Amino acid sequence: MTSAASGAATAGTPVAATASAPLLAVRDLAVTYEGSEAAATRGASFSVTPGEVVLLLGPSGSGKSTVALTLNGLIPQSIPATTEGTVLVSGEDAATTPIPRLTTRVGMVFQDPDAQLVTGTLLDEVAFGPENLRLPVDDVLARSERALRRMGLWERRHENPDRLSGGGRQRLAIACALAMESPLLVLDEPTANLDPEGIEDVYAALGEIAAAGDRAILLVEHNLDAAIGFTDRVVVLDHGGRTIADGPIDAVLRERAAELHAIGVWLPVSTIAALRLREAGYPLDPLPLSPDELRAGLEAAASGAENRRIAASSGETSDSVRVSRDSPAQAQAQAPAVSVRELTLRRGRTTVLHDVDLEVATGEFVAIVGANGAGKTSLIQAIAGVVRGARGRIDVGGLDPSRADPRAVAERVGFVFQNPEHQFVAPTVFDELAHGLRRQRTPEDEVRERVDGMLRRFGLEAHADRHPFVLSGGQKRRLSVGTALIAGAPVLALDEPTFGQDRARADELLHVLRDLNRDGTTILVVTHDMQLVSEYAQRCVVVGDGRIVADGATADILGDDELLRSAALRMPPLRRALHGLDGYPELSGIARLRDLPGSDR
């Protein structure tokens, strides 16, 4: 892989390609959706040349997904919108070039994989695109096999895509794009639904494609801990969608990290940690981007220092920081908030949960983790009454959600789907938030007051009259969480709550959940984000093959590397960087960002 960029990035001035003509040239792009007064993005400018891997960053709502949809002509040809500026793909105008022609040049993986899956088997799905190019049968089958093997799905090629987990469908969508063998591959949050092992596998496969040098990749991604390892160049959009940085990783992520962090752009966990440690007096130069770099930087600083700084001004020892400060507001004498006994659940002919027993005390914050397809989502959906027909017993506040009236269930447990669009039922954002309250016959004055408060809390005031489906991915996620929170249920169950969020909004959401938990709300979170688990969950439940394989204190679970790897999980980045650090023993037991010296508590 080679980068066409060199030197420090200049805000708003994309680095020009030098080696060859660009596959993609975006200039002063502005997009305003039909029915909206505000532009979804305004001022995006950058280019992509063959062999490059370009990472497109920006806070939620900056228009990253909107930009991606202009590259294959879906905006404005299929999705009504007014566009300004130009998008040239291989020299042709994407706004007017027929979409079938553009698909031979741009392979697209959408943020929501379900939006592009249409057939009855994995093999048919991957073959669908090449077949529409009228390729010979042997070529279609060869492309399909290569793509499915790269994504680890060849052995399941005759299965229905509906039987795949969210992560499995994500892999399938990537395989479909790979089979097209387009010169430009555009991936919008390709690893959002994948377990840590799956993320490694996907990036290894993408790295092989990029290394060949004849194709380019444009990546919209929040999980930078995995993405930076094979990225050549970084383009950053601000809140309005204007390009404010474009250059190599060092020029953008290292030199402008504090600026990007301030506007809500995700950074690698190790980089955020290093910014805080710098403020506390630890010498870290250059700024690290990975756990290995952070560890090496601290070790080098410690070995070269005559007098080591003990920057943990709070006076905590490595033992004390291991103890969570977030004591759950629970009374052990109370009945459990959630009780599951001998739960067995089948989907079609497949048993996805086997005799599961789980008890969650009132006021606990519990993370449910495991590999894709392990049964995490099925478990949390059964608890929330979303799926029914299971054998066994579920009790949520004295109610069996699999048999009770949905309105009664909603008063006991609020649920957030992995895909926000699966729960939207109203024509406007305001009405979506008001829907549950109105079903409970809440007075309209109170409905408006509570909805207005939720709109303010999640930064959605300007979108109150918009249809939920035209929001950005991050805005949809905030709306879906708001609909679960607004009814005030004592139990909240959330499936991948930070999917599609920028750093600022994710922190805001998780702080809301933490505050609710401190006030007594029981929180259940399904996530693949191991740093999130480390930061917020007091307890961690590991699910594997439809069974609970481990259940214990978060620190104990996340400290067992063998257990994590057997479950396709990985130790959180900060723990990997600091665990057992000899040079600065006051840091060696820290696993949470907010426990770092000088961090806000």
N, C-alpha and C positions, 0 to 999 in steps of 0.2 A: 504494500500500500504506500502510496506517495501522496503528499499533500501539495496542492497548488498554491497554498497560502504561505506567506513568510512575513516575518517582521511583526511588529505590534499592530493590533487591530485598531482601526479608526472607527468610531461610532458612526453608523449610518453609511459607511463606505465599504462595500463588499470587496474582498480581495479578488482580483481578477485571475482567471485561469491563464496559465502560461504554456502548459505542455500541449494542450489540444483544445479544439472548440468545445464549448460546454454542451453536455447533454441537456441541461436545464438552465434557463436564465429567467429569473423572476426580477422584475423591475417596478418599483413603486406600486406594488399591488394593494388595492383597496377593494374590499368586498362588503356589500350591504345586502343582507337577506331581504327578500320580499316581505313587506309588512313591518319591517324594523326601521326605525329612524337612525339608529347608531350603527356605524360600521363595525363588523366583526373583526376586521383587521385593516390597518391603514398604514402603508409605507413599507411593507416587507420587500427587501431587495437582497438577492444572493444568487450564486450560480453553483452548479455541480458539474464536474468534469469526469470522464471515464476513470475508473479506478479509485475514486475518492469515497470515503465514508464520512458523511456530514451529519452532525448532530444538531437538530433544531430545538432550541430551548426557549422558554418564556413562561411567565406566570399563567395560571388558569385564566381563560378568557382573552388571551392575547391573539388568538386566531391560528394557532399551530395546526389544528385539524382542518380548519377552513382552508388554509394555504394548501395542505395536502390534497384536499378535494378539488382544487383548481388544476392540479397537475395532470389529471387524466380526463379533464373536461366535464366531470360531474357537476361542478359549478363553472359556468352558469347553464350548461346544456340540459341537465336533468333536475338540478336543485335551483329553483328560481332565485336569482340574485343579480344585483347590479355590480359589475366589476369595472375597475379603473386600473390603468397600468397594463403591463404585459406579462404573459407567461409563455415562454417559447420552449417547446420540447423538440429536441433535434432540429431546431430552427423553425418549427411550425407553431402557429398560434393555437394554444390549447383551448381557447374559448370558441374557436370555429372549426377546428379539425375534428372530423367525426370520431366519436368515442371508440368505435371498434378499431380504428386506425391507431389511436393513442394507446390502446391496450397492448399493442405489439411493442411499444416503446417504454411504457410505464407499468410495472407490476405493483399492485396496491394491496396492503394489508390494513384493514380498517381497525379502528379502536375497538369496535364491537364485532367479534368474529361471526356472530350469528347473522349479521347484516349481509354476508356474502356466501353463505352456505345454502345450497338449493337442491341437492340430489340425495339419493337414497343410500349410497355407500361411499366410503372414503375414496376408493379408487375412482368411482364415477365423478366425484367432486373434483379431484385433482386433474382428471382427464378432460373435464368440461371445457376449460379454457383452450388448451391445445387443439381439441376437436373443432372448436369454432374457428380456428385458424386454418382448417382444412388440411392439416398435416397428415401424412401417411400413418396408418394404424400403428406400425412398428415404432415410429417416432413418438407418437402419443404415449404408447405404453412405456417406452424407455424413459421419457421425461417424467412420467408419473411415478415410475418405480424409483428413480433417482431422488425425486423430491420427497416421497414418503419415507424412504430409507434415511434421508438426511434428518428428518423430523422424528425418527423412531416410531413410525406408524405403519410400516410395511406389513407387519404380521397381523394388523387389524384392518387390512384394506377392504375386506368384505363386510365390515360392520356398518351400521347406520350411524351417521355423525351425531344423532341425538343421544347415543349411548356414551359419548365422550364427556369427560368433565369439562369445565370451563377452560382449563389449561390445555386439555386435549384438543378442543375446538380451535384454540389459539394456534397450536402447532399445525393443525390441518389448514387453517387459513394461510399460514406462512408457506406450507407445502404447495398450495394452489398458486401462490404468487411465484414461487421458485420454478414451477413447471412451465410457466410462460416464457422463461428465459429472456425477459425484457432487459434492455441495457440499463434501465434505471429501476431500482427496487425501492419503493416508499413504504415504510413501516411506521404505523401510528400506535405507539404503546404496545409493541409486540410481545413484551414479557409480563404485562400487567397481571395476567391470570396464571402465571407459571410458578411452580415451586422452585426453590433455589437451584436444585440440581438441573431442572429443566431449563432454567435461565442460562446456566453454564453451557448446556448442550446446544441451545439455539444460537448463542453467540459464537460458539466454536464452529457451527455450520456456516453462519454468516461470515465469519472470519475467513473460512476457506474460499467462499465466493469472492470476497473482497480481494484476497491475496492473488487471485488469478489476474486481476488488473484490467479486465475487459468490461466490467460492469460497475456501476456506482450505486451507492446506498444512501438514501436520505432517511434519517432516523429521528422520530419524535419520541422522546423517552423521558421518564422521570427517574428511573432506576439507574443513576449514573455510576453507582459502584460497579455494575457489570458492564456498562456501555463504554466507558472511557478506554477500556483496554484495547479496543480495535477502532477507535475513532481518530480520523485525521484532522478534522476541522470542526469548529463550533460556530453556529450562528445563533444569536440571541435576539428575540423580539421583546419589546417592552409591553406594558399593559395595553397600549393602543394598537399594537401590532407592527410597530416601526422597528426596523433593524437597528440595533444599537451596538452590536459587536459582531465581528466576523473575522476569524483568524484561527491559528493553531491553538491547541489545548493550552499550552503554556501562556500564550498571550491573552487568552480569554479566562479560563478557569483558575489559573494560578494568580495572574496579575490583577484580575478584576473580581476576585472571589467575594470580597466584602461588599462591593457594589451590587453584584448579582444577588447575593444573599438578602440584601436590604429590600430588593424589589420583589422577593418571593420566588426566585428561581431555585429549583432543587440543586444542591451540590452534593458531592459524595459525602458520606457520613464522616469520613476521616478528615475531610477538608473543613467541615463545620467544627469538628472537634479542635482542629489545629488553630482556627481563628480564635476560639475561646481560650485555648492554652497560650497563644501569643499575648492576648490581652492580660493574662495572669502572669506573664513574665517568662514563659518558657521559650527559649530561642529555637524557632523552627523556620529555617530558610534554606531552600525554597519551600513553599507551601505544599504539603503532601496531598496526594489525590487518592491514595489507597491505604489499607491497613498496614501493608508491608512498608510503604514509604513513611507513614506516621511512626511506626515502631522504630525504623532505622533512624529517622530524624531525631527522635527522643534519645535513643541510645548514643548517637553521635554527640548530641548536646551534653548528655550526662558525662560521657567519658572525657570531654574536652573542658569541662567546667572545673575551676579550682574550688569554688564554693557552690554546691548545688542549691538551687532555689527550692525552698519548700513553699510552693505557691498556694497550697490549700489553706487559705487564711481562715477557713471555718474551723480548722483544728481537727478535722475528721481523720481517722486512721483508715487503713485499707480495709480493716474489718468492719468499721462502722458504716462505710458507704455501701457495703453489701446488703445492709438492712434497708428495706423499702420504707420511705417516709410516708407513703400513701396508705396508711392503715385503713382498711375498708370499714365503712360504717355498718358493721354487722353485729347482730346479737346471736351468739351461738345457741341460745336457748330457743330462738325462733324456729319455726318450721322452715325447711329449705325453700329458696325461691324457685328452684327447678329440681325436679327429681325424675330421673329416667331409670326404668327397670326392665331388663331383658328385652330391649328394643331391637326388633328385627324388621328390616324394611327391604322390599323388593321393588326394582324398577324393571318392568317387563319380566324377562326370565332370569335376571341377574339379581342376586342378593347383595345389596350395597351396605347394609348394616347387620351385624351378627351379635345378638344378645348383648347389647351395649348397656352398661350401668354407669350412671353419672349423677352426681349430686352437687348442686351449686348453692352455697349459702347466700342468704340475703346480704347484698352489699359487696359481693365479690366482683373483681374484674378478671375475667378468665379469657385467655387466648386459646383458640382451638387451631392447631397446626397439623401439617402433614403433607404428603405428596399429593400431586394432582390425581384425582380419582380415588383417594383414600376413604372418602365418605364424610368429609367435614361439612360440606354444604348440605348434604342429605340430613345429617344430624341436626344442624341448626334450623333447617326448614321444618323438620318434624317437631322440634321444640316450639316453633312459632306457629304451628298449625298450617303451614303452607302446603305440605304434602301430608296426605292422610292414608289410611289403610295399613298402617304398621301394626305388627303384633308386639305386645308388651304394654307397658304403662308409662304415661307421661303425665306429670303433675306440675302445673305452673300456677302457684298461688291458689291451690285448691280446684283448679280447672284442668280438664283434659283437652288440650287444644285440638286434638285430632277428631274430637266428637262434638265440641261446643259450637255455638253460633259464632260466626266470624266477628261480629261486633263485640261480643263478650271477650273473645280472644284478644282483639285489638286493645281492649282496656287493660289487659294483663301484660301483654308483650308487644313491643313495637319491633318491626322487622324491616331491614334494609337489604334488598336484593343485590347480588353481585353485579347484575346489569340493571342500572337505574330505570331504563325504559320499560322493564317488565312490570313496574308497579304504577306507572302513570295512567290515570283514568280521566283526568279533567282537561278542559281546553286551554286553561291559563295556569301560570305558576301560582297565582293567588288562590284560585279555586282548588288546585291540587293540595295546597296546604290546608285549605278550609274543609276539604271533603270529609275527613274523618270526624272533625268536630261537628259538622252538620249532621252526620249520621247519628251522632250521640245527642242530637237535638240541643246543642249548645246555643244560647242566645246569640243573635247575629252581632250585637255590639261587642260581646266578648270574643266572638270569632274574629272580627276585624282587628281587635286589639292584639290578640295572640298571633294572628297571621302577620300583622305589621311588625311585631317584635321579632318573629322568626326571619322575616325578609331582611331586617336590619342585621340580625345576628350573622347571617350567612352571605351578606353582600349581594342580595338579589332584589333590592328595592327597584332598581331600574328595569327589571325584567318581569315585574308583577303581572303585566298584561300579555306577555309573550306565551306562545305554546311551549310546553316543556320539551318537546322534541327538537326545537330549534336552538336550545341552549348548547353551550360547549359541553364537552365531557365532564369537566370539573364542576361546572354549574349544575349539570344534571345530578351529579353525585351529592352536592350540597343540598339540592332540593329533596332528593330521596331520603337523606338523613333527617332533614327538617320535618318531613311528613311523619317519620317515626317518632321524633322527639316531641312534637307539638301536643300529642294527646296525653303526655305525662305518664305513660305506662311504667310500672315499677321494674320491669325487665326490658332491656334493649338487646336485640340480637342483630349483629351487623356482619354482612359478608363482604370482605375487602372494602372497608369504609374509606380508605384513602386513595382508591383507584381514580386516576385522572386529576388528582389535586396538585396544585403547586405547593411549595413548602409552607408558605404563609397560611394558606387555607387548610392544609393538613394539620399544621400545628394548632390552628384555631379550633378545628373540629375536635381534635384529640383533647385539647384543654377543656372543651365543653363536656366531653365524655368523662374526663377525670373529675371535673367539678360535680357532675351529676352523681358519679360514683361515690365521691366523698359525702354527698348528701343522702346516700343510701340506695341509689338506683343500682341494680344488678346489671352488669355489662358482660355480654358474650360476644367475642370478636373472632371471626374466621379471617386469617390473614397469612400471607407468605412473607410479610415484611418482618424479619426477625429483629431488626432494631426497634420497630414499633412494639413488638412483644416485650423486649427488654425494658423499654422506657415506661410502659403503662400497665402491664399485666402483673398481678400478684401471683397468679397461678397459670400454669401452662398444661394443656391436655394435648397429647400427641395421638393422632388417629392414623392407623395403617391397615389397609385391606378390610375396612369396615369394622375394625375393633379398636378399642383404646389400648395402646401399647405402653403409654407412660402418662403419669398424672402427678404433678408435684409443684413445688415452689418454682417460680420462673428461673431464679438464679441456678437452682440445681439442674433443671432440664437443659438450660442453655449452656451450662458448663460441661455437659456430657457430649463430647464431640463424636464419640462412637455411636451413641444413640441418635444424634442428629443426622449423621451421614446415612445410617440405616433407614431413616425416614425421608431421605432425599432433601434434608434440610442442611443448613450451615450455621455455624456460630455467628452471631451478629458482628458487624464490622468493628465496632468500638471494642468489644471484648477481645476479638482476634488481635487488635493492635496493642492493647494494654495489658492483657493477662500475663502475670508473672514478670512484668517489666522490672528489671533489677535496678536500673539507673535512677528511676523515680518511684520508689516503693509506694509513695502516697497515691500514685495513680493505678497501681497494679490490680486493684480490686474493683475498679470502676467499670460499669457496663452501660451506664445511661449518660446521655449528653448533659442532662441537668445536674448530674453529680460532679461534673468537672469543676475545678477551682474557678471561682468567679462567675459561674453560670447562675442565671435566675432560677430560683427554686419554685 
